[in-house]
Amino acid sequence: MQRYSDLVNNLDDNDLAFLLNHIASSLEHKLDTLVSIKKLQ
Amino acid sequence: MFQDVSSHVLSESTTSRSFDVGQELLRKLKISKKKIQIFQVVFQENANSLWNQIKSTAHATNNVIERIGTRLTLPLHESHNPLIQEFGYTSKTKYSYSDDVKNPRLQLTFKFKPETSSGNQKDDLLVDMEKAMA
């Protein structure tokens, strides 16, 4: 996890925002599954 | 790793409908406040549209499951009082068990539709639920 924090903290702000937006846009399917699981719990 | 962890932070925040969860995770990971703010902006920009997409998507049941059956059983020796049947306005029968009931068991049976492409029939899925022991 140290690698993750180093990576994020050293990324350029715009690059980080770009990458996060890209990840967020691909979350639909994963979230659909997560919500289904949480509803069952 | 970057994608997995970031994805986890954003999805946990979105399913919780609050960035508090993501913020806590990022703090634990020792992410700077400035970078956490970037996560928050991305979360705020995407959370609503993601939620709208999720809400508009049926959770598979209509397309995959043909029928859901329920069966509620109570071993007679587990209760000292009789089972009560109540008939409501909707003419559905409601079964009430006495307070001393120990282990009512609810079984849900999910009957799947045959797969459209192959015609294969999946076996029924039986979910057995029991009252937690107090």
Backbone of each chain as nested JSON, in Angstrom:
{
  "chains": [
    {"id": "A", "residues": [
      {"number": 1, "name": "MET", "atoms": {"N": [0.815, -1.207, 0.0], "CA": [0.0, 0.0, 0.0], "C": [0.855, 1.267, 0.0]}},
      {"number": 2, "name": "GLN", "atoms": {"N": [2.09, 1.121, 0.453], "CA": [3.004, 2.263, 0.407], "C": [3.213, 2.705, -1.036]}},
      {"number": 3, "name": "ARG", "atoms": {"N": [3.277, 1.693, -1.926], "CA": [3.458, 2.008, -3.348], "C": [2.28, 2.802, -3.869]}},
      {"number": 4, "name": "TYR", "atoms": {"N": [1.087, 2.426, -3.413], "CA": [-0.121, 3.119, -3.891], "C": [-0.105, 4.578, -3.439]}},
      {"number": 5, "name": "SER", "atoms": {"N": [0.204, 4.796, -2.156], "CA": [0.206, 6.177, -1.659], "C": [1.307, 6.997, -2.331]}},
      {"number": 6, "name": "ASP", "atoms": {"N": [2.469, 6.389, -2.543], "CA": [3.541, 7.111, -3.238], "C": [3.105, 7.503, -4.64]}},
      {"number": 7, "name": "LEU", "atoms": {"N": [2.455, 6.545, -5.297], "CA": [2.028, 6.777, -6.672], "C": [1.007, 7.913, -6.74]}},
      {"number": 8, "name": "VAL", "atoms": {"N": [-0.006, 7.824, -5.879], "CA": [-1.078, 8.833, -5.916], "C": [-0.555, 10.198, -5.497]}},
      {"number": 9, "name": "ASN", "atoms": {"N": [0.217, 10.223, -4.414], "CA": [0.693, 11.514, -3.914], "C": [1.652, 12.2, -4.875]}},
      {"number": 10, "name": "ASN", "atoms": {"N": [2.31, 11.422, -5.719], "CA": [3.271, 12.023, -6.649], "C": [2.703, 12.275, -8.041]}},
      {"number": 11, "name": "LEU", "atoms": {"N": [1.474, 11.816, -8.265], "CA": [0.88, 12.046, -9.582], "C": [0.491, 13.503, -9.753]}},
      {"number": 12, "name": "ASP", "atoms": {"N": [0.595, 13.974, -10.966], "CA": [0.105, 15.311, -11.277], "C": [-1.416, 15.34, -11.048]}},
      {"number": 13, "name": "ASP", "atoms": {"N": [-1.938, 16.453, -10.535], "CA": [-3.369, 16.533, -10.204], "C": [-4.254, 16.223, -11.404]}},
      {"number": 14, "name": "ASN", "atoms": {"N": [-3.909, 16.798, -12.526], "CA": [-4.73, 16.582, -13.735], "C": [-4.677, 15.128, -14.19]}},
      {"number": 15, "name": "ASP", "atoms": {"N": [-3.498, 14.537, -14.083], "CA": [-3.359, 13.123, -14.48], "C": [-4.182, 12.231, -13.559]}},
      {"number": 16, "name": "LEU", "atoms": {"N": [-4.136, 12.545, -12.252], "CA": [-4.901, 11.75, -11.285], "C": [-6.397, 11.871, -11.581]}},
      {"number": 17, "name": "ALA", "atoms": {"N": [-6.857, 13.092, -11.82], "CA": [-8.276, 13.297, -12.117], "C": [-8.672, 12.548, -13.384]}},
      {"number": 18, "name": "PHE", "atoms": {"N": [-7.81, 12.586, -14.378], "CA": [-8.096, 11.892, -15.643], "C": [-8.23, 10.391, -15.409]}},
      {"number": 19, "name": "LEU", "atoms": {"N": [-7.266, 9.834, -14.682], "CA": [-7.282, 8.389, -14.428], "C": [-8.494, 7.977, -13.592]}},
      {"number": 20, "name": "LEU", "atoms": {"N": [-8.811, 8.787, -12.592], "CA": [-9.961, 8.45, -11.735], "C": [-11.274, 8.543, -12.507]}},
      {"number": 21, "name": "ASN", "atoms": {"N": [-11.376, 9.536, -13.365], "CA": [-12.59, 9.648, -14.186], "C": [-12.734, 8.439, -15.105]}},
      {"number": 22, "name": "HIS", "atoms": {"N": [-11.619, 7.987, -15.624], "CA": [-11.64, 6.808, -16.493], "C": [-12.115, 5.582, -15.703]}},
      {"number": 23, "name": "ILE", "atoms": {"N": [-11.587, 5.426, -14.494], "CA": [-11.986, 4.289, -13.651], "C": [-13.471, 4.392, -13.294]}},
      {"number": 24, "name": "ALA", "atoms": {"N": [-13.898, 5.617, -12.919], "CA": [-15.301, 5.808, -12.524], "C": [-16.245, 5.459, -13.667]}},
      {"number": 25, "name": "SER", "atoms": {"N": [-15.827, 5.768, -14.879], "CA": [-16.715, 5.515, -16.018], "C": [-16.851, 4.02, -16.325]}},
      {"number": 26, "name": "SER", "atoms": {"N": [-15.953, 3.221, -15.776], "CA": [-16.034, 1.78, -16.046], "C": [-16.594, 1.001, -14.853]}},
      {"number": 27, "name": "LEU", "atoms": {"N": [-17.15, 1.74, -13.897], "CA": [-17.602, 1.08, -12.671], "C": [-19.013, 0.525, -12.738]}},
      {"number": 28, "name": "GLU", "atoms": {"N": [-19.76, 0.868, -13.765], "CA": [-21.186, 0.537, -13.777], "C": [-21.452, -0.936, -13.504]}},
      {"number": 29, "name": "HIS", "atoms": {"N": [-20.774, -1.785, -14.242], "CA": [-21.027, -3.213, -14.104], "C": [-20.656, -3.7, -12.707]}},
      {"number": 30, "name": "LYS", "atoms": {"N": [-19.492, -3.246, -12.246], "CA": [-19.022, -3.692, -10.938], "C": [-19.994, -3.235, -9.85]}},
      {"number": 31, "name": "LEU", "atoms": {"N": [-20.474, -1.995, -9.96], "CA": [-21.377, -1.462, -8.948], "C": [-22.71, -2.191, -8.962]}},
      {"number": 32, "name": "ASP", "atoms": {"N": [-23.157, -2.543, -10.131], "CA": [-24.415, -3.269, -10.236], "C": [-24.339, -4.553, -9.415]}},
      {"number": 33, "name": "THR", "atoms": {"N": [-23.22, -5.24, -9.537], "CA": [-23.009, -6.472, -8.784], "C": [-22.928, -6.194, -7.289]}},
      {"number": 34, "name": "LEU", "atoms": {"N": [-22.175, -5.149, -6.943], "CA": [-22.003, -4.81, -5.526], "C": [-23.323, -4.465, -4.867]}},
      {"number": 35, "name": "VAL", "atoms": {"N": [-24.144, -3.679, -5.573], "CA": [-25.432, -3.273, -5.008], "C": [-26.322, -4.497, -4.825]}},
      {"number": 36, "name": "SER", "atoms": {"N": [-26.287, -5.407, -5.796], "CA": [-27.087, -6.625, -5.682], "C": [-26.671, -7.427, -4.458]}},
      {"number": 37, "name": "ILE", "atoms": {"N": [-25.366, -7.533, -4.261], "CA": [-24.86, -8.292, -3.121], "C": [-25.269, -7.619, -1.817]}},
      {"number": 38, "name": "LYS", "atoms": {"N": [-25.145, -6.282, -1.757], "CA": [-25.489, -5.576, -0.518], "C": [-26.976, -5.698, -0.215]}},
      {"number": 39, "name": "LYS", "atoms": {"N": [-27.807, -5.754, -1.267], "CA": [-29.24, -5.91, -1.044], "C": [-29.546, -7.275, -0.451]}},
      {"number": 40, "name": "LEU", "atoms": {"N": [-28.736, -8.263, -0.804], "CA": [-28.962, -9.613, -0.307], "C": [-28.488, -9.788, 1.129]}},
      {"number": 41, "name": "GLN", "atoms": {"N": [-27.544, -8.921, 1.545], "CA": [-26.953, -9.096, 2.873], "C": [-27.918, -8.645, 3.966]}}
    ]},
    {"id": "B", "residues": [
      {"number": 1, "name": "MET", "atoms": {"N": [-2.5, -2.244, -9.643], "CA": [-2.861, -1.962, -8.265], "C": [-3.563, -0.61, -8.15]}},
      {"number": 2, "name": "PHE", "atoms": {"N": [-3.063, 0.37, -8.902], "CA": [-3.678, 1.698, -8.85], "C": [-5.16, 1.607, -9.196]}},
      {"number": 3, "name": "GLN", "atoms": {"N": [-5.443, 0.868, -10.266], "CA": [-6.83, 0.763, -10.723], "C": [-7.7, 0.03, -9.694]}},
      {"number": 4, "name": "ASP", "atoms": {"N": [-7.181, -1.065, -9.147], "CA": [-7.966, -1.86, -8.195], "C": [-8.316, -1.058, -6.935]}},
      {"number": 5, "name": "VAL", "atoms": {"N": [-7.304, -0.394, -6.375], "CA": [-7.541, 0.335, -5.122], "C": [-8.438, 1.548, -5.372]}},
      {"number": 6, "name": "SER", "atoms": {"N": [-8.157, 2.294, -6.442], "CA": [-8.968, 3.483, -6.739], "C": [-10.402, 3.085, -7.034]}},
      {"number": 7, "name": "SER", "atoms": {"N": [-10.56, 2.001, -7.769], "CA": [-11.882, 1.496, -8.098], "C": [-12.632, 1.106, -6.822]}},
      {"number": 8, "name": "HIS", "atoms": {"N": [-11.921, 0.478, -5.902], "CA": [-12.53, 0.071, -4.635], "C": [-13.0, 1.303, -3.849]}},
      {"number": 9, "name": "VAL", "atoms": {"N": [-12.156, 2.323, -3.788], "CA": [-12.494, 3.545, -3.05], "C": [-13.739, 4.198, -3.648]}},
      {"number": 10, "name": "LEU", "atoms": {"N": [-13.767, 4.311, -4.969], "CA": [-14.904, 4.973, -5.629], "C": [-16.178, 4.133, -5.523]}},
      {"number": 11, "name": "SER", "atoms": {"N": [-16.047, 2.825, -5.667], "CA": [-17.267, 2.003, -5.603], "C": [-17.831, 1.923, -4.192]}},
      {"number": 12, "name": "GLU", "atoms": {"N": [-16.97, 1.84, -3.192], "CA": [-17.464, 1.819, -1.811], "C": [-18.177, 3.125, -1.486]}},
      {"number": 13, "name": "SER", "atoms": {"N": [-17.625, 4.245, -1.96], "CA": [-18.253, 5.544, -1.708], "C": [-19.589, 5.636, -2.428]}},
      {"number": 14, "name": "THR", "atoms": {"N": [-19.628, 5.131, -3.642], "CA": [-20.856, 5.242, -4.431], "C": [-21.959, 4.373, -3.86]}},
      {"number": 15, "name": "THR", "atoms": {"N": [-21.635, 3.139, -3.51], "CA": [-22.674, 2.265, -2.96], "C": [-23.129, 2.749, -1.581]}},
      {"number": 16, "name": "SER", "atoms": {"N": [-22.275, 3.47, -0.868], "CA": [-22.664, 4.033, 0.432], "C": [-23.309, 5.402, 0.255]}},
      {"number": 17, "name": "ARG", "atoms": {"N": [-23.301, 5.917, -0.944], "CA": [-23.841, 7.243, -1.265], "C": [-23.214, 8.335, -0.408]}},
      {"number": 18, "name": "SER", "atoms": {"N": [-21.952, 8.16, -0.069], "CA": [-21.252, 9.172, 0.726], "C": [-19.758, 9.009, 0.493]}},
      {"number": 19, "name": "PHE", "atoms": {"N": [-19.082, 10.152, 0.408], "CA": [-17.633, 10.066, 0.207], "C": [-16.898, 9.8, 1.525]}},
      {"number": 20, "name": "ASP", "atoms": {"N": [-17.611, 9.84, 2.643], "CA": [-16.966, 9.613, 3.952], "C": [-16.187, 8.293, 3.974]}},
      {"number": 21, "name": "VAL", "atoms": {"N": [-16.793, 7.277, 3.35], "CA": [-16.158, 5.948, 3.337], "C": [-14.834, 6.011, 2.567]}},
      {"number": 22, "name": "GLY", "atoms": {"N": [-14.879, 6.618, 1.391], "CA": [-13.677, 6.735, 0.568], "C": [-12.616, 7.581, 1.246]}},
      {"number": 23, "name": "GLN", "atoms": {"N": [-13.07, 8.663, 1.883], "CA": [-12.136, 9.554, 2.561], "C": [-11.393, 8.82, 3.676]}},
      {"number": 24, "name": "GLU", "atoms": {"N": [-12.132, 8.012, 4.409], "CA": [-11.527, 7.25, 5.498], "C": [-10.493, 6.258, 4.96]}},
      {"number": 25, "name": "LEU", "atoms": {"N": [-10.855, 5.586, 3.869], "CA": [-9.916, 4.633, 3.262], "C": [-8.648, 5.343, 2.793]}},
      {"number": 26, "name": "LEU", "atoms": {"N": [-8.834, 6.484, 2.144], "CA": [-7.684, 7.213, 1.605], "C": [-6.793, 7.769, 2.722]}},
      {"number": 27, "name": "ARG", "atoms": {"N": [-7.413, 8.168, 3.817], "CA": [-6.624, 8.646, 4.976], "C": [-5.765, 7.525, 5.532]}},
      {"number": 28, "name": "LYS", "atoms": {"N": [-6.379, 6.344, 5.619], "CA": [-5.625, 5.194, 6.122], "C": [-4.457, 4.857, 5.207]}},
      {"number": 29, "name": "LEU", "atoms": {"N": [-4.652, 5.111, 3.914], "CA": [-3.592, 4.831, 2.942], "C": [-2.561, 5.964, 2.865]}},
      {"number": 30, "name": "LYS", "atoms": {"N": [-2.765, 6.967, 3.728], "CA": [-1.85, 8.112, 3.808], "C": [-1.786, 8.912, 2.512]}},
      {"number": 31, "name": "ILE", "atoms": {"N": [-2.958, 9.094, 1.929], "CA": [-3.043, 9.947, 0.744], "C": [-3.202, 11.394, 1.219]}},
      {"number": 32, "name": "SER", "atoms": {"N": [-2.513, 12.318, 0.569], "CA": [-2.55, 13.713, 1.01], "C": [-3.951, 14.31, 0.855]}},
      {"number": 33, "name": "LYS", "atoms": {"N": [-4.236, 15.354, 1.648], "CA": [-5.551, 15.993, 1.616], "C": [-5.871, 16.52, 0.215]}},
      {"number": 34, "name": "LYS", "atoms": {"N": [-4.853, 17.051, -0.429], "CA": [-5.055, 17.633, -1.767], "C": [-5.517, 16.55, -2.751]}},
      {"number": 35, "name": "LYS", "atoms": {"N": [-4.881, 15.387, -2.663], "CA": [-5.257, 14.305, -3.592], "C": [-6.623, 13.717, -3.218]}},
      {"number": 36, "name": "ILE", "atoms": {"N": [-6.92, 13.697, -1.907], "CA": [-8.239, 13.205, -1.489], "C": [-9.332, 14.099, -2.082]}},
      {"number": 37, "name": "GLN", "atoms": {"N": [-9.049, 15.394, -2.146], "CA": [-10.038, 16.319, -2.734], "C": [-10.299, 15.98, -4.203]}},
      {"number": 38, "name": "ILE", "atoms": {"N": [-9.272, 15.523, -4.901], "CA": [-9.454, 15.153, -6.311], "C": [-10.362, 13.92, -6.409]}},
      {"number": 39, "name": "PHE", "atoms": {"N": [-10.139, 12.965, -5.517], "CA": [-11.028, 11.796, -5.468], "C": [-12.471, 12.249, -5.226]}},
      {"number": 40, "name": "GLN", "atoms": {"N": [-12.614, 13.198, -4.301], "CA": [-13.965, 13.658, -3.942], "C": [-14.657, 14.325, -5.137]}},
      {"number": 41, "name": "VAL", "atoms": {"N": [-13.913, 15.124, -5.867], "CA": [-14.492, 15.791, -7.038], "C": [-14.942, 14.753, -8.064]}},
      {"number": 42, "name": "VAL", "atoms": {"N": [-14.088, 13.764, -8.307], "CA": [-14.443, 12.71, -9.273], "C": [-15.665, 11.932, -8.78]}},
      {"number": 43, "name": "PHE", "atoms": {"N": [-15.685, 11.635, -7.487], "CA": [-16.844, 10.942, -6.91], "C": [-18.11, 11.757, -7.122]}},
      {"number": 44, "name": "GLN", "atoms": {"N": [-18.05, 13.047, -6.794], "CA": [-19.246, 13.894, -6.914], "C": [-19.706, 14.014, -8.358]}},
      {"number": 45, "name": "GLU", "atoms": {"N": [-18.755, 14.058, -9.267], "CA": [-19.124, 14.191, -10.682], "C": [-19.762, 12.92, -11.233]}},
      {"number": 46, "name": "ASN", "atoms": {"N": [-19.405, 11.779, -10.67], "CA": [-19.848, 10.502, -11.25], "C": [-20.915, 9.758, -10.457]}},
      {"number": 47, "name": "ALA", "atoms": {"N": [-21.016, 10.054, -9.154], "CA": [-21.881, 9.23, -8.296], "C": [-23.33, 9.231, -8.761]}},
      {"number": 48, "name": "ASN", "atoms": {"N": [-23.872, 10.4, -9.064], "CA": [-25.283, 10.45, -9.44], "C": [-25.576, 9.689, -10.718]}},
      {"number": 49, "name": "SER", "atoms": {"N": [-24.723, 9.884, -11.714], "CA": [-24.985, 9.191, -12.984], "C": [-24.827, 7.68, -12.813]}},
      {"number": 50, "name": "LEU", "atoms": {"N": [-23.86, 7.267, -11.978], "CA": [-23.698, 5.831, -11.722], "C": [-24.923, 5.275, -11.019]}},
      {"number": 51, "name": "TRP", "atoms": {"N": [-25.429, 6.045, -10.054], "CA": [-26.605, 5.574, -9.329], "C": [-27.808, 5.485, -10.244]}},
      {"number": 52, "name": "ASN", "atoms": {"N": [-27.952, 6.466, -11.126], "CA": [-29.08, 6.426, -12.067], "C": [-28.982, 5.219, -12.985]}},
      {"number": 53, "name": "GLN", "atoms": {"N": [-27.754, 4.91, -13.407], "CA": [-27.552, 3.738, -14.276], "C": [-27.91, 2.46, -13.526]}},
      {"number": 54, "name": "ILE", "atoms": {"N": [-27.483, 2.392, -12.279], "CA": [-27.742, 1.188, -11.487], "C": [-29.236, 1.025, -11.246]}},
      {"number": 55, "name": "LYS", "atoms": {"N": [-29.896, 2.14, -10.883], "CA": [-31.321, 2.064, -10.568], "C": [-32.153, 1.669, -11.779]}},
      {"number": 56, "name": "SER", "atoms": {"N": [-31.693, 2.073, -12.959], "CA": [-32.472, 1.769, -14.159], "C": [-32.211, 0.361, -14.674]}},
      {"number": 57, "name": "THR", "atoms": {"N": [-31.255, -0.318, -14.043], "CA": [-30.938, -1.675, -14.481], "C": [-31.623, -2.692, -13.576]}},
      {"number": 58, "name": "ALA", "atoms": {"N": [-32.416, -3.55, -14.165], "CA": [-33.026, -4.608, -13.365], "C": [-31.928, -5.54, -12.898]}},
      {"number": 59, "name": "HIS", "atoms": {"N": [-32.019, -5.989, -11.672], "CA": [-30.943, -6.817, -11.132], "C": [-31.12, -8.272, -11.542]}},
      {"number": 60, "name": "ALA", "atoms": {"N": [-31.149, -8.464, -12.808], "CA": [-31.076, -9.797, -13.412], "C": [-32.312, -10.659, -13.228]}},
      {"number": 61, "name": "THR", "atoms": {"N": [-33.115, -10.386, -12.212], "CA": [-34.157, -11.341, -11.858], "C": [-35.151, -11.582, -12.996]}},
      {"number": 62, "name": "ASN", "atoms": {"N": [-35.629, -10.521, -13.634], "CA": [-36.654, -10.717, -14.657], "C": [-36.173, -11.554, -15.83]}},
      {"number": 63, "name": "ASN", "atoms": {"N": [-34.912, -11.397, -16.154], "CA": [-34.407, -12.086, -17.329], "C": [-33.92, -13.494, -17.038]}},
      {"number": 64, "name": "VAL", "atoms": {"N": [-33.582, -13.753, -15.821], "CA": [-32.938, -15.019, -15.49], "C": [-33.836, -15.956, -14.689]}},
      {"number": 65, "name": "ILE", "atoms": {"N": [-34.631, -15.368, -13.799], "CA": [-35.427, -16.205, -12.895], "C": [-36.877, -16.289, -13.363]}},
      {"number": 66, "name": "GLU", "atoms": {"N": [-37.367, -17.511, -13.443], "CA": [-38.729, -17.731, -13.924], "C": [-39.729, -17.623, -12.765]}},
      {"number": 67, "name": "ARG", "atoms": {"N": [-39.363, -18.16, -11.632], "CA": [-40.309, -18.211, -10.519], "C": [-39.558, -18.307, -9.201]}},
      {"number": 68, "name": "ILE", "atoms": {"N": [-40.11, -17.657, -8.188], "CA": [-39.532, -17.773, -6.848], "C": [-40.579, -18.4, -5.943]}},
      {"number": 69, "name": "GLY", "atoms": {"N": [-40.242, -19.486, -5.324], "CA": [-41.179, -20.146, -4.42], "C": [-40.751, -19.949, -2.979]}},
      {"number": 70, "name": "THR", "atoms": {"N": [-41.72, -19.847, -2.076], "CA": [-41.383, -19.695, -0.661], "C": [-42.065, -20.792, 0.149]}},
      {"number": 71, "name": "ARG", "atoms": {"N": [-41.425, -21.2, 1.175], "CA": [-41.994, -22.232, 2.045], "C": [-41.54, -21.931, 3.471]}},
      {"number": 72, "name": "LEU", "atoms": {"N": [-42.493, -21.709, 4.339], "CA": [-42.162, -21.396, 5.725], "C": [-42.576, -22.565, 6.598]}},
      {"number": 73, "name": "THR", "atoms": {"N": [-41.646, -23.09, 7.338], "CA": [-41.974, -24.246, 8.185], "C": [-41.562, -23.993, 9.622]}},
      {"number": 74, "name": "LEU", "atoms": {"N": [-42.279, -24.63, 10.506], "CA": [-41.952, -24.532, 11.923], "C": [-42.199, -25.884, 12.562]}},
      {"number": 75, "name": "PRO", "atoms": {"N": [-41.168, -26.519, 13.041], "CA": [-41.372, -27.798, 13.729], "C": [-42.323, -27.603, 14.903]}},
      {"number": 76, "name": "LEU", "atoms": {"N": [-43.338, -28.457, 14.993], "CA": [-44.378, -28.254, 15.996], "C": [-43.85, -28.232, 17.421]}},
      {"number": 77, "name": "HIS", "atoms": {"N": [-42.85, -29.062, 17.667], "CA": [-42.371, -29.141, 19.043], "C": [-41.607, -27.902, 19.475]}},
      {"number": 78, "name": "GLU", "atoms": {"N": [-41.33, -26.98, 18.519], "CA": [-40.563, -25.787, 18.864], "C": [-41.437, -24.669, 19.421]}},
      {"number": 79, "name": "SER", "atoms": {"N": [-42.741, -24.81, 19.335], "CA": [-43.601, -23.762, 19.855], "C": [-44.684, -24.385, 20.731]}},
      {"number": 80, "name": "HIS", "atoms": {"N": [-44.997, -23.724, 21.826], "CA": [-46.029, -24.242, 22.721], "C": [-47.41, -23.702, 22.357]}},
      {"number": 81, "name": "ASN", "atoms": {"N": [-47.419, -22.648, 21.557], "CA": [-48.69, -22.024, 21.199], "C": [-49.05, -22.354, 19.755]}},
      {"number": 82, "name": "PRO", "atoms": {"N": [-50.344, -22.303, 19.427], "CA": [-50.745, -22.694, 18.07], "C": [-50.378, -21.648, 17.017]}},
      {"number": 83, "name": "LEU", "atoms": {"N": [-50.299, -22.131, 15.806], "CA": [-50.059, -21.253, 14.661], "C": [-51.366, -20.509, 14.364]}},
      {"number": 84, "name": "ILE", "atoms": {"N": [-51.273, -19.235, 14.072], "CA": [-52.467, -18.426, 13.819], "C": [-52.496, -18.031, 12.346]}},
      {"number": 85, "name": "GLN", "atoms": {"N": [-53.612, -18.231, 11.707], "CA": [-53.764, -17.791, 10.323], "C": [-54.575, -16.505, 10.291]}},
      {"number": 86, "name": "GLU", "atoms": {"N": [-54.088, -15.524, 9.583], "CA": [-54.819, -14.262, 9.47], "C": [-55.125, -14.011, 8.002]}},
      {"number": 87, "name": "PHE", "atoms": {"N": [-56.337, -13.556, 7.739], "CA": [-56.706, -13.247, 6.361], "C": [-56.87, -11.739, 6.22]}},
      {"number": 88, "name": "GLY", "atoms": {"N": [-56.064, -11.144, 5.36], "CA": [-56.126, -9.69, 5.196], "C": [-57.032, -9.3, 4.044]}},
      {"number": 89, "name": "TYR", "atoms": {"N": [-57.101, -7.997, 3.793], "CA": [-57.978, -7.487, 2.734], "C": [-57.519, -7.93, 1.35]}},
      {"number": 90, "name": "THR", "atoms": {"N": [-56.229, -8.186, 1.239], "CA": [-55.716, -8.592, -0.069], "C": [-55.889, -10.09, -0.274]}},
      {"number": 91, "name": "SER", "atoms": {"N": [-56.558, -10.734, 0.644], "CA": [-56.834, -12.159, 0.667], "C": [-55.582, -13.03, 0.678]}},
      {"number": 92, "name": "LYS", "atoms": {"N": [-54.445, -12.389, 1.01], "CA": [-53.251, -13.199, 1.214], "C": [-53.284, -13.741, 2.638]}},
      {"number": 93, "name": "THR", "atoms": {"N": [-52.787, -14.914, 2.791], "CA": [-52.803, -15.508, 4.125], "C": [-51.524, -15.149, 4.867]}},
      {"number": 94, "name": "LYS", "atoms": {"N": [-51.693, -14.702, 6.073], "CA": [-50.525, -14.376, 6.884], "C": [-50.469, -15.364, 8.044]}},
      {"number": 95, "name": "TYR", "atoms": {"N": [-49.32, -15.948, 8.205], "CA": [-49.15, -16.903, 9.302], "C": [-48.376, -16.219, 10.42]}},
      {"number": 96, "name": "SER", "atoms": {"N": [-48.916, -16.263, 11.585], "CA": [-48.219, -15.665, 12.72], "C": [-47.825, -16.769, 13.689]}},
      {"number": 97, "name": "TYR", "atoms": {"N": [-46.609, -16.696, 14.127], "CA": [-46.16, -17.685, 15.095], "C": [-46.044, -17.038, 16.453]}},
      {"number": 98, "name": "SER", "atoms": {"N": [-46.171, -17.813, 17.457], "CA": [-46.116, -17.264, 18.805], "C": [-44.695, -16.822, 19.16]}},
      {"number": 99, "name": "ASP", "atoms": {"N": [-44.624, -16.033, 20.226], "CA": [-43.332, -15.444, 20.602], "C": [-42.316, -16.478, 21.068]}},
      {"number": 100, "name": "ASP", "atoms": {"N": [-42.797, -17.645, 21.442], "CA": [-41.851, -18.631, 21.968], "C": [-41.22, -19.487, 20.861]}},
      {"number": 101, "name": "VAL", "atoms": {"N": [-41.462, -19.109, 19.627], "CA": [-40.943, -19.893, 18.515], "C": [-39.408, -19.887, 18.53]}},
      {"number": 102, "name": "LYS", "atoms": {"N": [-38.819, -21.026, 18.255], "CA": [-37.355, -21.102, 18.356], "C": [-36.661, -21.153, 17.002]}},
      {"number": 103, "name": "ASN", "atoms": {"N": [-37.171, -21.941, 16.111], "CA": [-36.439, -22.006, 14.836], "C": [-37.345, -22.131, 13.61]}},
      {"number": 104, "name": "PRO", "atoms": {"N": [-38.064, -21.053, 13.295], "CA": [-38.811, -21.07, 12.039], "C": [-37.814, -21.149, 10.881]}},
      {"number": 105, "name": "ARG", "atoms": {"N": [-38.206, -21.82, 9.827], "CA": [-37.281, -21.976, 8.691], "C": [-37.97, -21.507, 7.424]}},
      {"number": 106, "name": "LEU", "atoms": {"N": [-37.298, -20.63, 6.717], "CA": [-37.841, -20.132, 5.457], "C": [-36.974, -20.661, 4.317]}},
      {"number": 107, "name": "GLN", "atoms": {"N": [-37.632, -21.276, 3.369], "CA": [-36.901, -21.768, 2.197], "C": [-37.358, -20.985, 0.97]}},
      {"number": 108, "name": "LEU", "atoms": {"N": [-36.411, -20.444, 0.25], "CA": [-36.712, -19.761, -1.008], "C": [-36.169, -20.615, -2.142]}},
      {"number": 109, "name": "THR", "atoms": {"N": [-36.991, -20.852, -3.127], "CA": [-36.536, -21.631, -4.277], "C": [-36.562, -20.748, -5.517]}},
      {"number": 110, "name": "PHE", "atoms": {"N": [-35.431, -20.605, -6.15], "CA": [-35.337, -19.817, -7.375], "C": [-35.302, -20.777, -8.567]}},
      {"number": 111, "name": "LYS", "atoms": {"N": [-36.315, -20.691, -9.401], "CA": [-36.343, -21.536, -10.59], "C": [-35.874, -20.699, -11.774]}},
      {"number": 112, "name": "PHE", "atoms": {"N": [-34.797, -21.135, -12.402], "CA": [-34.198, -20.363, -13.49], "C": [-34.855, -20.67, -14.829]}},
      {"number": 113, "name": "LYS", "atoms": {"N": [-34.873, -19.666, -15.692], "CA": [-35.331, -19.878, -17.057], "C": [-34.231, -20.632, -17.818]}},
      {"number": 114, "name": "PRO", "atoms": {"N": [-34.601, -21.39, -18.844], "CA": [-33.556, -22.021, -19.655], "C": [-32.74, -20.934, -20.363]}},
      {"number": 115, "name": "GLU", "atoms": {"N": [-31.465, -21.181, -20.521], "CA": [-30.617, -20.215, -21.228], "C": [-31.094, -20.101, -22.667]}},
      {"number": 116, "name": "THR", "atoms": {"N": [-31.229, -18.848, -23.132], "CA": [-31.795, -18.64, -24.474], "C": [-30.871, -19.171, -25.579]}},
      {"number": 117, "name": "SER", "atoms": {"N": [-29.566, -19.036, -25.366], "CA": [-28.633, -19.437, -26.427], "C": [-28.496, -20.957, -26.53]}},
      {"number": 118, "name": "SER", "atoms": {"N": [-28.299, -21.623, -25.386], "CA": [-28.037, -23.059, -25.429], "C": [-29.259, -23.907, -25.065]}},
      {"number": 119, "name": "GLY", "atoms": {"N": [-30.245, -23.303, -24.414], "CA": [-31.41, -24.06, -23.974], "C": [-31.146, -24.874, -22.726]}},
      {"number": 120, "name": "ASN", "atoms": {"N": [-29.945, -24.746, -22.155], "CA": [-29.614, -25.503, -20.941], "C": [-30.473, -25.032, -19.762]}},
      {"number": 121, "name": "GLN", "atoms": {"N": [-30.889, -25.97, -18.956], "CA": [-31.702, -25.645, -17.782], "C": [-30.846, -25.759, -16.531]}},
      {"number": 122, "name": "LYS", "atoms": {"N": [-30.725, -24.642, -15.803], "CA": [-29.956, -24.693, -14.564], "C": [-30.796, -25.33, -13.47]}},
      {"number": 123, "name": "ASP", "atoms": {"N": [-30.131, -25.965, -12.528], "CA": [-30.84, -26.549, -11.386], "C": [-31.448, -25.448, -10.533]}},
      {"number": 124, "name": "ASP", "atoms": {"N": [-32.52, -25.77, -9.843], "CA": [-33.128, -24.81, -8.926], "C": [-32.134, -24.438, -7.832]}},
      {"number": 125, "name": "LEU", "atoms": {"N": [-32.216, -23.178, -7.396], "CA": [-31.372, -22.723, -6.299], "C": [-32.226, -22.651, -5.041]}},
      {"number": 126, "name": "LEU", "atoms": {"N": [-31.834, -23.394, -4.047], "CA": [-32.591, -23.434, -2.795], "C": [-31.825, -22.67, -1.715]}},
      {"number": 127, "name": "VAL", "atoms": {"N": [-32.474, -21.665, -1.135], "CA": [-31.844, -20.9, -0.059], "C": [-32.587, -21.199, 1.229]}},
      {"number": 128, "name": "ASP", "atoms": {"N": [-31.847, -21.704, 2.186], "CA": [-32.428, -22.114, 3.459], "C": [-32.103, -21.054, 4.499]}},
      {"number": 129, "name": "MET", "atoms": {"N": [-33.099, -20.427, 5.09], "CA": [-32.824, -19.385, 6.083], "C": [-33.429, -19.776, 7.43]}},
      {"number": 130, "name": "GLU", "atoms": {"N": [-32.656, -19.57, 8.467], "CA": [-33.156, -19.889, 9.793], "C": [-33.057, -18.669, 10.679]}},
      {"number": 131, "name": "LYS", "atoms": {"N": [-33.924, -18.6, 11.665], "CA": [-33.885, -17.487, 12.605], "C": [-32.613, -17.609, 13.444]}},
      {"number": 132, "name": "ALA", "atoms": {"N": [-31.936, -16.463, 13.589], "CA": [-30.71, -16.493, 14.383], "C": [-31.063, -16.77, 15.839]}},
      {"number": 133, "name": "MET", "atoms": {"N": [-30.214, -17.517, 16.487], "CA": [-30.47, -17.804, 17.894], "C": [-30.162, -16.572, 18.735]}},
      {"number": 134, "name": "ALA", "atoms": {"N": [-31.129, -16.166, 19.57], "CA": [-30.926, -14.952, 20.382], "C": [-30.056, -15.274, 21.583]}}
    ]}
  ]
}
